[in-house]
Amino acid sequence: ILNAKAQDTVLHLAAEEGSVEDLELEDVLKIGYKDIKCVESGGPEPGVGCAGRGVITSINFLEENGAYDNVDYVSYDVLGDVVCGGFAMPIRENKAQEIYIVMSGEMMALYAANNIAKGILKYAHSGGVRLGGLICNERQTDRELDLSEALAARLNSKLIHFVPRDNIVQHAELRKMTVIQYAPDSKQAGEYRALAKKIHLNSGQGTIPTPITMEELEDMLLDFGIMKTDEQMLAELQAKEEAKLAVAQ
Protein backbone atom coordinates (compact mmCIF):
# COMPACT_ATOMS: atom_id res chain seq x y z
CA ILE A 1 0.00 0.00 0.00
CA LEU A 2 2.89 2.38 0.78
CA ASN A 3 4.88 1.37 -2.35
CA ALA A 4 7.97 1.23 -0.15
CA LYS A 5 9.81 -0.92 2.35
CA ALA A 6 8.00 -1.93 5.52
CA GLN A 7 7.29 1.07 7.73
CA ASP A 8 8.75 1.49 11.22
CA THR A 9 6.56 -0.06 13.89
CA VAL A 10 4.97 1.67 16.87
CA LEU A 11 6.94 -0.43 19.36
CA HIS A 12 10.23 0.11 17.52
CA LEU A 13 9.76 3.88 17.44
CA ALA A 14 8.59 3.93 21.06
CA ALA A 15 11.75 2.07 22.11
CA GLU A 16 13.89 4.59 20.22
CA GLU A 17 12.12 7.63 21.68
CA GLY A 18 11.75 6.25 25.21
CA SER A 19 8.03 5.49 25.36
CA VAL A 20 4.90 5.59 23.23
CA GLU A 21 3.92 8.88 24.90
CA ASP A 22 6.94 10.49 23.22
CA LEU A 23 5.60 9.74 19.73
CA GLU A 24 3.53 11.93 17.44
CA LEU A 25 0.79 10.50 15.23
CA GLU A 26 2.66 11.41 12.05
CA ASP A 27 5.61 9.34 13.27
CA VAL A 28 3.66 6.09 13.00
CA LEU A 29 0.80 6.79 10.57
CA LYS A 30 1.71 6.84 6.89
CA ILE A 31 -0.60 7.61 3.96
CA GLY A 32 -0.54 5.12 1.10
CA TYR A 33 -2.37 4.29 -2.11
CA LYS A 34 -5.86 5.83 -2.36
CA ASP A 35 -5.21 7.73 0.91
CA ILE A 36 -5.26 4.55 3.01
CA LYS A 37 -3.82 5.23 6.47
CA CYS A 38 -1.30 2.59 7.53
CA VAL A 39 0.13 1.74 10.95
CA GLU A 40 2.33 -1.23 11.85
CA SER A 41 2.08 -2.16 15.53
CA GLY A 42 5.13 -4.40 15.69
CA GLY A 43 6.14 -6.79 18.45
CA PRO A 44 8.94 -7.54 20.88
CA GLU A 45 12.25 -9.15 20.07
CA PRO A 46 11.69 -12.83 19.14
CA GLY A 47 11.53 -15.00 22.24
CA VAL A 48 11.03 -12.05 24.58
CA GLY A 49 7.80 -10.58 25.94
CA CYS A 50 4.25 -10.68 24.59
CA ALA A 51 3.59 -9.95 20.92
CA GLY A 52 0.01 -8.98 21.71
CA ARG A 53 1.30 -6.01 23.66
CA GLY A 54 2.09 -4.24 20.41
CA VAL A 55 -1.49 -4.59 19.20
CA ILE A 56 -3.21 -3.01 22.18
CA THR A 57 -0.48 -0.38 22.70
CA SER A 58 -0.92 0.74 19.10
CA ILE A 59 -4.72 0.80 19.27
CA ASN A 60 -4.73 2.88 22.45
CA PHE A 61 -2.20 5.31 20.99
CA LEU A 62 -4.20 5.72 17.78
CA GLU A 63 -7.45 6.29 19.67
CA GLU A 64 -5.90 8.89 21.96
CA ASN A 65 -4.44 10.78 19.00
CA GLY A 66 -7.56 10.85 16.80
CA ALA A 67 -6.32 8.46 14.12
CA TYR A 68 -9.81 6.99 13.70
CA ASP A 69 -11.48 10.31 12.93
CA ASN A 70 -13.01 10.62 9.45
CA VAL A 71 -12.31 7.10 8.22
CA ASP A 72 -14.72 4.72 6.48
CA TYR A 73 -13.28 1.43 7.75
CA VAL A 74 -10.74 0.34 10.34
CA SER A 75 -9.11 -3.00 9.57
CA TYR A 76 -6.80 -4.94 11.89
CA ASP A 77 -4.60 -7.58 10.26
CA VAL A 78 -3.81 -9.92 13.16
CA LEU A 79 -1.83 -13.17 13.15
CA GLY A 80 -3.79 -16.38 12.70
CA ASP A 81 -4.31 -18.84 15.53
CA VAL A 82 -5.43 -17.10 18.74
CA VAL A 83 -2.76 -18.56 21.02
CA CYS A 84 -1.95 -15.37 22.92
CA GLY A 85 -4.35 -13.34 25.04
CA GLY A 86 -2.68 -10.18 23.78
CA PHE A 87 -3.76 -10.86 20.22
CA ALA A 88 -7.33 -11.22 21.48
CA MET A 89 -7.28 -7.75 23.08
CA PRO A 90 -9.10 -6.05 20.18
CA ILE A 91 -11.86 -8.64 20.69
CA ARG A 92 -11.92 -8.51 24.48
CA GLU A 93 -12.13 -4.72 24.63
CA ASN A 94 -14.71 -4.34 21.85
CA LYS A 95 -12.23 -2.78 19.45
CA ALA A 96 -13.36 -5.18 16.73
CA GLN A 97 -16.97 -5.52 15.55
CA GLU A 98 -16.66 -8.18 12.86
CA ILE A 99 -13.94 -10.74 12.31
CA TYR A 100 -13.21 -12.32 8.95
CA ILE A 101 -11.03 -15.42 9.06
CA VAL A 102 -8.69 -15.84 6.08
CA MET A 103 -7.98 -19.54 5.59
CA SER A 104 -7.39 -22.22 2.96
CA GLY A 105 -8.38 -25.84 2.41
CA GLU A 106 -5.28 -27.23 4.11
CA MET A 107 -5.91 -29.15 7.31
CA MET A 108 -3.87 -26.88 9.59
CA ALA A 109 -5.54 -23.79 8.13
CA LEU A 110 -8.96 -25.32 8.86
CA TYR A 111 -7.76 -26.19 12.37
CA ALA A 112 -6.55 -22.61 12.94
CA ALA A 113 -9.83 -21.16 11.64
CA ASN A 114 -11.76 -23.32 14.09
CA ASN A 115 -9.46 -22.19 16.93
CA ILE A 116 -10.04 -18.54 16.06
CA ALA A 117 -13.79 -19.21 16.15
CA LYS A 118 -13.28 -20.52 19.70
CA GLY A 119 -11.59 -17.24 20.63
CA ILE A 120 -14.46 -15.22 19.14
CA LEU A 121 -17.04 -17.31 20.98
CA LYS A 122 -15.27 -16.69 24.28
CA TYR A 123 -15.94 -12.95 24.06
CA ALA A 124 -19.06 -12.82 21.87
CA HIS A 125 -21.49 -13.01 24.79
CA SER A 126 -19.74 -10.33 26.86
CA GLY A 127 -19.25 -7.94 23.93
CA GLY A 128 -20.54 -7.18 20.48
CA VAL A 129 -17.92 -8.96 18.39
CA ARG A 130 -19.21 -11.36 15.75
CA LEU A 131 -17.80 -13.69 13.12
CA GLY A 132 -18.35 -11.98 9.78
CA GLY A 133 -17.42 -15.04 7.77
CA LEU A 134 -14.61 -17.05 6.20
CA ILE A 135 -12.47 -15.98 3.26
CA CYS A 136 -10.69 -18.80 1.45
CA ASN A 137 -7.32 -17.89 -0.04
CA GLU A 138 -6.97 -20.74 -2.53
CA ARG A 139 -4.02 -23.12 -2.16
CA GLN A 140 -5.36 -25.48 -4.86
CA THR A 141 -5.89 -28.42 -2.51
CA ASP A 142 -8.46 -31.16 -3.11
CA ARG A 143 -12.11 -30.05 -2.78
CA GLU A 144 -11.00 -26.75 -1.26
CA LEU A 145 -14.17 -24.80 -2.02
CA ASP A 146 -16.43 -27.58 -0.71
CA LEU A 147 -14.42 -27.90 2.50
CA SER A 148 -14.41 -24.14 3.08
CA GLU A 149 -18.18 -23.92 2.66
CA ALA A 150 -18.70 -26.94 4.91
CA LEU A 151 -16.55 -25.54 7.71
CA ALA A 152 -18.25 -22.15 7.46
CA ALA A 153 -21.64 -23.84 7.84
CA ARG A 154 -20.43 -25.87 10.83
CA LEU A 155 -19.22 -22.64 12.44
CA ASN A 156 -22.68 -21.05 12.01
CA SER A 157 -21.23 -18.70 9.42
CA LYS A 158 -20.71 -18.48 5.66
CA LEU A 159 -17.95 -18.38 3.10
CA ILE A 160 -17.78 -14.72 2.11
CA HIS A 161 -15.55 -15.23 -0.92
CA PHE A 162 -13.26 -17.80 -2.52
CA VAL A 163 -10.15 -15.98 -3.74
CA PRO A 164 -8.50 -17.93 -6.58
CA ARG A 165 -4.74 -18.37 -6.64
CA ASP A 166 -2.98 -16.19 -9.22
CA ASN A 167 0.73 -15.47 -9.67
CA ILE A 168 -0.09 -11.84 -10.39
CA VAL A 169 -0.19 -11.40 -6.60
CA GLN A 170 3.53 -12.24 -6.36
CA HIS A 171 4.29 -9.95 -9.31
CA ALA A 172 2.56 -7.08 -7.53
CA GLU A 173 4.29 -7.83 -4.21
CA LEU A 174 7.73 -7.72 -5.85
CA ARG A 175 6.90 -4.21 -7.03
CA LYS A 176 5.62 -3.25 -3.55
CA MET A 177 2.11 -2.72 -4.88
CA THR A 178 -1.35 -4.15 -4.36
CA VAL A 179 -2.90 -6.06 -7.25
CA ILE A 180 -5.53 -3.35 -7.70
CA GLN A 181 -2.80 -0.74 -8.14
CA TYR A 182 -0.46 -2.93 -10.20
CA ALA A 183 -3.07 -4.45 -12.53
CA PRO A 184 -6.42 -2.72 -11.95
CA ASP A 185 -8.09 -4.39 -14.93
CA SER A 186 -6.93 -7.92 -14.12
CA LYS A 187 -9.27 -10.75 -13.16
CA GLN A 188 -7.61 -10.95 -9.74
CA ALA A 189 -8.27 -7.26 -9.08
CA GLY A 190 -11.91 -7.98 -9.83
CA GLU A 191 -11.88 -10.75 -7.22
CA TYR A 192 -10.65 -8.35 -4.55
CA ARG A 193 -13.26 -5.76 -5.50
CA ALA A 194 -15.94 -8.44 -5.24
CA LEU A 195 -14.61 -9.42 -1.81
CA ALA A 196 -14.65 -5.82 -0.60
CA LYS A 197 -18.23 -5.35 -1.80
CA LYS A 198 -19.36 -8.55 -0.05
CA ILE A 199 -17.77 -7.44 3.23
CA HIS A 200 -19.46 -4.04 2.90
CA LEU A 201 -22.87 -5.60 2.24
CA ASN A 202 -22.35 -8.10 5.07
CA SER A 203 -22.01 -5.38 7.69
CA GLY A 204 -24.09 -6.14 10.77
CA GLN A 205 -24.82 -9.73 9.70
CA GLY A 206 -22.11 -11.43 11.76
CA THR A 207 -22.91 -14.45 13.90
CA ILE A 208 -21.83 -16.06 17.15
CA PRO A 209 -19.68 -19.00 15.99
CA THR A 210 -20.17 -22.63 16.93
CA PRO A 211 -16.67 -24.18 16.92
CA ILE A 212 -16.28 -27.92 16.44
CA THR A 213 -14.03 -30.47 18.11
CA MET A 214 -10.85 -31.85 16.56
CA GLU A 215 -12.65 -35.18 16.13
CA GLU A 216 -15.49 -33.47 14.27
CA LEU A 217 -12.99 -31.68 12.04
CA GLU A 218 -11.26 -34.96 11.19
CA ASP A 219 -14.64 -36.59 10.51
CA MET A 220 -15.44 -33.78 8.10
CA LEU A 221 -12.16 -34.36 6.26
CA LEU A 222 -12.97 -38.07 6.09
CA ASP A 223 -16.43 -37.32 4.68
CA PHE A 224 -14.83 -35.31 1.89
CA GLY A 225 -12.28 -38.02 1.18
CA ILE A 226 -9.36 -35.84 2.19
CA MET A 227 -8.27 -38.00 5.11
CA LYS A 228 -8.14 -41.77 5.24
CA THR A 229 -9.21 -43.97 8.13
CA ASP A 230 -6.61 -45.89 10.13
CA GLU A 231 -7.86 -49.09 8.50
CA GLN A 232 -7.42 -47.64 5.00
CA MET A 233 -3.89 -46.44 5.72
CA LEU A 234 -2.95 -49.79 7.26
CA ALA A 235 -4.34 -51.65 4.24
CA GLU A 236 -2.32 -49.42 1.89
CA LEU A 237 0.87 -50.05 3.86
CA GLN A 238 0.28 -53.80 3.82
CA ALA A 239 -0.37 -53.70 0.07
CA LYS A 240 2.92 -51.84 -0.49
CA GLU A 241 4.84 -54.33 1.63
CA GLU A 242 3.29 -57.25 -0.24
CA ALA A 243 4.17 -55.61 -3.55
CA LYS A 244 7.80 -55.22 -2.43
CA LEU A 245 7.96 -58.88 -1.39
CA ALA A 246 6.50 -59.98 -4.74
CA VAL A 247 9.14 -57.97 -6.63
CA ALA A 248 11.93 -59.36 -4.43
CA GLN A 249 10.83 -62.92 -5.15
C-alpha positions in Angstrom: 0.0 0.0 0.0 2.9 2.4 0.8 4.9 1.4 -2.3 8.0 1.2 -0.1 9.8 -0.9 2.4 8.0 -1.9 5.5 7.3 1.1 7.7 8.8 1.5 11.2 6.6 -0.1 13.9 5.0 1.7 16.9 6.9 -0.4 19.4 10.2 0.1 17.5 9.8 3.9 17.4 8.6 3.9 21.1 11.8 2.1 22.1 13.9 4.6 20.2 12.1 7.6 21.7 11.8 6.2 25.2 8.0 5.5 25.4 4.9 5.6 23.2 3.9 8.9 24.9 6.9 10.5 23.2 5.6 9.7 19.7 3.5 11.9 17.4 0.8 10.5 15.2 2.7 11.4 12.1 5.6 9.3 13.3 3.7 6.1 13.0 0.8 6.8 10.6 1.7 6.8 6.9 -0.6 7.6 4.0 -0.5 5.1 1.1 -2.4 4.3 -2.1 -5.9 5.8 -2.4 -5.2 7.7 0.9 -5.3 4.6 3.0 -3.8 5.2 6.5 -1.3 2.6 7.5 0.1 1.7 10.9 2.3 -1.2 11.9 2.1 -2.2 15.5 5.1 -4.4 15.7 6.1 -6.8 18.4 8.9 -7.5 20.9 12.3 -9.2 20.1 11.7 -12.8 19.1 11.5 -15.0 22.2 11.0 -12.0 24.6 7.8 -10.6 25.9 4.3 -10.7 24.6 3.6 -10.0 20.9 0.0 -9.0 21.7 1.3 -6.0 23.7 2.1 -4.2 20.4 -1.5 -4.6 19.2 -3.2 -3.0 22.2 -0.5 -0.4 22.7 -0.9 0.7 19.1 -4.7 0.8 19.3 -4.7 2.9 22.5 -2.2 5.3 21.0 -4.2 5.7 17.8 -7.5 6.3 19.7 -5.9 8.9 22.0 -4.4 10.8 19.0 -7.6 10.9 16.8 -6.3 8.5 14.1 -9.8 7.0 13.7 -11.5 10.3 12.9 -13.0 10.6 9.5 -12.3 7.1 8.2 -14.7 4.7 6.5 -13.3 1.4 7.8 -10.7 0.3 10.3 -9.1 -3.0 9.6 -6.8 -4.9 11.9 -4.6 -7.6 10.3 -3.8 -9.9 13.2 -1.8 -13.2 13.2 -3.8 -16.4 12.7 -4.3 -18.8 15.5 -5.4 -17.1 18.7 -2.8 -18.6 21.0 -2.0 -15.4 22.9 -4.4 -13.3 25.0 -2.7 -10.2 23.8 -3.8 -10.9 20.2 -7.3 -11.2 21.5 -7.3 -7.8 23.1 -9.1 -6.1 20.2 -11.9 -8.6 20.7 -11.9 -8.5 24.5 -12.1 -4.7 24.6 -14.7 -4.3 21.9 -12.2 -2.8 19.4 -13.4 -5.2 16.7 -17.0 -5.5 15.6 -16.7 -8.2 12.9 -13.9 -10.7 12.3 -13.2 -12.3 8.9 -11.0 -15.4 9.1 -8.7 -15.8 6.1 -8.0 -19.5 5.6 -7.4 -22.2 3.0 -8.4 -25.8 2.4 -5.3 -27.2 4.1 -5.9 -29.2 7.3 -3.9 -26.9 9.6 -5.5 -23.8 8.1 -9.0 -25.3 8.9 -7.8 -26.2 12.4 -6.5 -22.6 12.9 -9.8 -21.2 11.6 -11.8 -23.3 14.1 -9.5 -22.2 16.9 -10.0 -18.5 16.1 -13.8 -19.2 16.2 -13.3 -20.5 19.7 -11.6 -17.2 20.6 -14.5 -15.2 19.1 -17.0 -17.3 21.0 -15.3 -16.7 24.3 -15.9 -12.9 24.1 -19.1 -12.8 21.9 -21.5 -13.0 24.8 -19.7 -10.3 26.9 -19.3 -7.9 23.9 -20.5 -7.2 20.5 -17.9 -9.0 18.4 -19.2 -11.4 15.7 -17.8 -13.7 13.1 -18.3 -12.0 9.8 -17.4 -15.0 7.8 -14.6 -17.1 6.2 -12.5 -16.0 3.3 -10.7 -18.8 1.4 -7.3 -17.9 0.0 -7.0 -20.7 -2.5 -4.0 -23.1 -2.2 -5.4 -25.5 -4.9 -5.9 -28.4 -2.5 -8.5 -31.2 -3.1 -12.1 -30.0 -2.8 -11.0 -26.7 -1.3 -14.2 -24.8 -2.0 -16.4 -27.6 -0.7 -14.4 -27.9 2.5 -14.4 -24.1 3.1 -18.2 -23.9 2.7 -18.7 -26.9 4.9 -16.5 -25.5 7.7 -18.3 -22.2 7.5 -21.6 -23.8 7.8 -20.4 -25.9 10.8 -19.2 -22.6 12.4 -22.7 -21.0 12.0 -21.2 -18.7 9.4 -20.7 -18.5 5.7 -17.9 -18.4 3.1 -17.8 -14.7 2.1 -15.5 -15.2 -0.9 -13.3 -17.8 -2.5 -10.1 -16.0 -3.7 -8.5 -17.9 -6.6 -4.7 -18.4 -6.6 -3.0 -16.2 -9.2 0.7 -15.5 -9.7 -0.1 -11.8 -10.4 -0.2 -11.4 -6.6 3.5 -12.2 -6.4 4.3 -10.0 -9.3 2.6 -7.1 -7.5 4.3 -7.8 -4.2 7.7 -7.7 -5.8 6.9 -4.2 -7.0 5.6 -3.3 -3.6 2.1 -2.7 -4.9 -1.4 -4.1 -4.4 -2.9 -6.1 -7.2 -5.5 -3.4 -7.7 -2.8 -0.7 -8.1 -0.5 -2.9 -10.2 -3.1 -4.4 -12.5 -6.4 -2.7 -11.9 -8.1 -4.4 -14.9 -6.9 -7.9 -14.1 -9.3 -10.8 -13.2 -7.6 -11.0 -9.7 -8.3 -7.3 -9.1 -11.9 -8.0 -9.8 -11.9 -10.8 -7.2 -10.6 -8.3 -4.5 -13.3 -5.8 -5.5 -15.9 -8.4 -5.2 -14.6 -9.4 -1.8 -14.6 -5.8 -0.6 -18.2 -5.4 -1.8 -19.4 -8.5 -0.1 -17.8 -7.4 3.2 -19.5 -4.0 2.9 -22.9 -5.6 2.2 -22.4 -8.1 5.1 -22.0 -5.4 7.7 -24.1 -6.1 10.8 -24.8 -9.7 9.7 -22.1 -11.4 11.8 -22.9 -14.4 13.9 -21.8 -16.1 17.1 -19.7 -19.0 16.0 -20.2 -22.6 16.9 -16.7 -24.2 16.9 -16.3 -27.9 16.4 -14.0 -30.5 18.1 -10.9 -31.9 16.6 -12.6 -35.2 16.1 -15.5 -33.5 14.3 -13.0 -31.7 12.0 -11.3 -35.0 11.2 -14.6 -36.6 10.5 -15.4 -33.8 8.1 -12.2 -34.4 6.3 -13.0 -38.1 6.1 -16.4 -37.3 4.7 -14.8 -35.3 1.9 -12.3 -38.0 1.2 -9.4 -35.8 2.2 -8.3 -38.0 5.1 -8.1 -41.8 5.2 -9.2 -44.0 8.1 -6.6 -45.9 10.1 -7.9 -49.1 8.5 -7.4 -47.6 5.0 -3.9 -46.4 5.7 -2.9 -49.8 7.3 -4.3 -51.6 4.2 -2.3 -49.4 1.9 0.9 -50.0 3.9 0.3 -53.8 3.8 -0.4 -53.7 0.1 2.9 -51.8 -0.5 4.8 -54.3 1.6 3.3 -57.2 -0.2 4.2 -55.6 -3.5 7.8 -55.2 -2.4 8.0 -58.9 -1.4 6.5 -60.0 -4.7 9.1 -58.0 -6.6 11.9 -59.4 -4.4 10.8 -62.9 -5.2 
